[in-house]
Amino acid sequence: MISEPELVDENGRPLGQGGGGGDLLDSDAPPAAASGGPRGRRPWLWALGGAVVASALWAGGLHAYQGRGVDLGGYRAVEDLCEVAELKALETALGPRSGDSPGPGLRHEAVDRLACDVQFGDGRTTFSVQVGYELHKKADPGVEFDAYGIGFWWGNVYDAQPVPGVGERALYAAAMESAALRVLDGQATLELLVSPVYEYDEGETPVEPDTTAMEGIKDFMVEDAKALMAGLRGGG
């Protein structure tokens, strides 16, 4: 059978149909579309276009997420933690409030840290209540809360017990005539540490304080922790 001869140019390459001189195999032009039909796009252009769109959507979503920021749940930084920490319940248990000592504070775009040392007592025995407050504005404090347990200084040395109904999570421990309560609530962490004060002059034996007021102190600490949380949210 005789086949039709293949049309080639002077270099031996096949010509397009109709005898035109256009080199379709080497051309960058898209293939001709049927009359009235949509123009074709190369597959890699579709893939690239999809990747660009996906990247734009991802970047837009990330920007929107970052723009929302962290929900602080109403918690705020305060000028003086001692003013917000009224500690009315502990005053009932430990005696009249006799002095405040604001602790060193830290204000940073990532975290605000405030402290206060409150003195209670009736003149015979004095108790110190150390109050700590941290507001985390960037990171989740839950990981740190779990790592520290009852607190940075006490760590997990003492047998801390969970306290239901206080914030998201709360831990309580008592040892060496002292008691500690640590609370995690959203982006905020609170600490209350109650301990007797041993007063003595240099060269003298410390006078043993009457610590009977520490009995049942947990309930008073829990009540004041809840009140403090409300105050720090602006609702107290």
C-alpha positions in Angstrom: 0.0 0.0 0.0 1.3 3.4 -0.9 1.0 6.0 1.8 0.8 9.7 1.3 4.2 11.4 1.4 5.1 13.3 4.5 5.7 17.0 3.9 9.0 18.2 5.3 11.1 21.3 5.2 14.6 21.7 4.1 15.8 20.3 7.4 13.7 17.3 7.2 11.2 18.3 9.9 7.5 17.8 9.2 5.4 20.8 8.2 2.0 21.7 9.6 -1.1 20.7 7.7 -1.9 22.9 4.8 1.7 23.4 3.8 2.2 26.4 6.2 5.7 27.1 7.5 4.8 27.2 11.2 6.8 24.8 13.4 4.1 23.5 15.8 6.4 21.1 17.7 8.9 23.9 18.7 6.4 26.7 19.0 5.5 28.2 22.3 2.1 29.1 21.0 -0.8 27.2 22.5 -2.5 24.6 20.3 -5.3 25.9 18.1 -8.7 25.6 19.7 -11.9 24.5 17.8 -13.8 27.4 16.3 -16.0 29.0 19.0 -14.6 26.8 21.8 -12.5 27.8 24.8 -8.8 28.4 24.5 -6.7 25.7 26.0 -4.2 26.1 28.9 -1.2 24.0 29.5 -1.5 21.6 32.5 1.5 23.0 34.3 -0.1 26.5 34.1 -3.2 25.1 35.8 -1.1 23.5 38.5 0.9 26.7 39.1 -2.2 28.7 39.2 -3.7 26.4 41.8 -0.5 26.6 43.9 -0.6 30.4 43.8 -4.2 30.5 44.8 -3.6 28.0 47.6 -0.6 29.9 48.8 -2.5 33.2 48.8 -5.4 31.6 50.8 -2.9 30.1 53.3 -1.1 33.4 53.8 -4.4 35.2 54.1 -5.7 32.8 56.7 -2.4 33.0 58.6 -2.6 36.8 58.6 -6.2 36.7 59.8 -5.2 34.3 62.6 -2.4 36.5 63.7 -4.6 39.6 63.5 -7.1 38.1 65.9 -4.5 37.8 68.6 -4.9 35.8 71.8 -8.2 36.0 73.7 -7.4 37.2 77.2 -10.8 36.3 78.5 -11.2 39.7 80.0 -8.1 39.6 82.1 -6.1 42.8 82.3 -2.9 44.2 83.7 -3.4 46.3 86.8 -1.2 49.1 88.3 -1.2 47.7 91.8 -2.0 44.0 92.5 -2.2 44.7 96.2 -5.2 46.9 95.6 -7.1 44.3 93.6 -6.2 41.4 96.0 -8.6 42.3 98.8 -8.2 38.8 100.5 -11.3 39.3 102.7 -11.6 35.6 103.4 -8.0 35.2 104.6 -8.4 38.3 106.7 -11.2 36.5 108.5 -9.0 33.5 109.1 -5.6 35.1 109.8 -6.4 38.4 111.5 -6.5 42.0 110.4 -4.5 43.1 107.4 -1.5 45.0 108.6 0.6 45.9 105.6 1.1 45.6 101.8 4.4 45.2 99.9 4.0 45.3 96.1 6.6 43.0 94.6 8.7 43.5 91.5 6.7 43.5 88.3 7.4 42.7 84.6 5.5 44.3 81.7 6.3 42.8 78.3 4.4 42.3 75.1 4.4 38.6 75.8 3.6 38.5 79.5 2.7 40.8 82.4 3.9 39.6 85.8 2.8 41.2 89.1 3.3 40.3 92.7 2.2 41.4 96.2 3.1 40.4 99.8 0.3 41.1 102.3 0.7 40.9 106.0 -2.0 39.6 108.4 -2.0 39.2 112.1 -3.3 40.2 115.5 0.0 41.4 117.0 1.0 38.0 118.4 1.3 36.1 115.2 1.9 37.4 111.7 1.2 35.7 108.5 2.5 36.5 105.0 0.3 36.0 101.9 2.3 36.2 98.7 0.1 36.8 95.7 1.4 36.2 92.1 -0.3 37.0 88.8 0.8 36.4 85.3 -1.1 37.3 82.1 0.3 35.5 79.1 -0.5 37.5 75.9 1.3 35.4 73.3 1.7 31.8 74.4 -0.4 29.1 76.1 0.5 29.0 79.9 -1.0 25.6 80.3 2.3 23.8 79.4 4.2 25.7 81.9 1.5 25.2 84.5 1.7 21.5 84.1 5.5 21.5 84.2 5.7 23.6 87.4 3.0 21.8 89.3 2.1 23.7 92.4 4.6 26.4 91.7 8.1 27.3 90.6 9.7 27.0 94.0 7.6 24.1 95.3 7.6 22.3 92.0 6.3 18.7 92.2 8.1 17.9 95.5 4.9 18.1 97.5 1.7 16.2 96.9 -0.5 18.7 95.2 -4.2 17.9 94.9 -6.5 19.2 92.2 -9.1 21.7 93.3 -12.3 21.5 91.2 -14.4 24.6 90.5 -11.5 27.1 90.4 -10.6 28.4 86.9 -9.7 25.8 84.4 -7.3 23.9 86.7 -6.1 24.5 90.2 -3.7 22.8 92.5 -3.3 22.9 96.3 -0.6 21.7 98.6 0.3 22.2 102.3 3.7 21.6 103.9 5.9 23.0 106.6 3.0 25.0 108.1 2.5 26.7 104.8 -0.1 26.3 102.0 0.0 27.1 98.3 -2.8 27.4 95.7 -2.1 27.8 92.0 -4.8 28.5 89.5 -4.8 28.4 85.7 -7.6 30.2 83.9 -7.3 30.8 80.2 -4.2 33.0 79.7 -3.9 33.9 83.4 -2.2 32.1 86.2 -2.6 33.0 89.9 -0.6 31.9 93.0 -1.4 32.3 96.7 1.2 31.2 99.3 0.3 31.5 102.9 2.9 31.1 105.6 3.6 32.2 109.2 6.2 34.8 109.9 8.9 33.9 112.4 9.9 37.0 114.2 13.1 37.3 116.3 16.1 39.5 116.9 19.6 38.5 115.9 21.1 36.1 118.3 17.7 35.1 119.7 15.7 31.9 119.2 12.8 32.5 116.9 9.4 32.6 118.6 7.2 29.8 117.4 4.1 31.4 115.9 0.6 30.1 116.7 -0.4 28.3 113.4 -3.8 27.1 114.4 -5.2 29.7 112.0 -3.8 27.6 109.2 -6.3 24.8 109.9 -8.9 24.8 107.1 -7.0 27.6 105.3 -7.7 26.0 101.9 -11.3 27.1 101.7 -10.4 30.7 102.5 -7.7 30.6 99.8 -10.1 29.3 97.3 -12.7 32.0 98.1 -10.1 34.7 97.8 -8.7 33.3 94.5 -12.1 33.4 92.9 -12.6 37.0 94.1 -9.2 38.0 92.8 -9.9 36.4 89.4 -13.1 38.4 89.1 -11.3 41.6 90.1 -8.6 41.0 87.5 -11.3 40.6 84.8 -12.7 43.9 85.8 -15.8 42.3 87.4 -14.8 42.8 91.0 
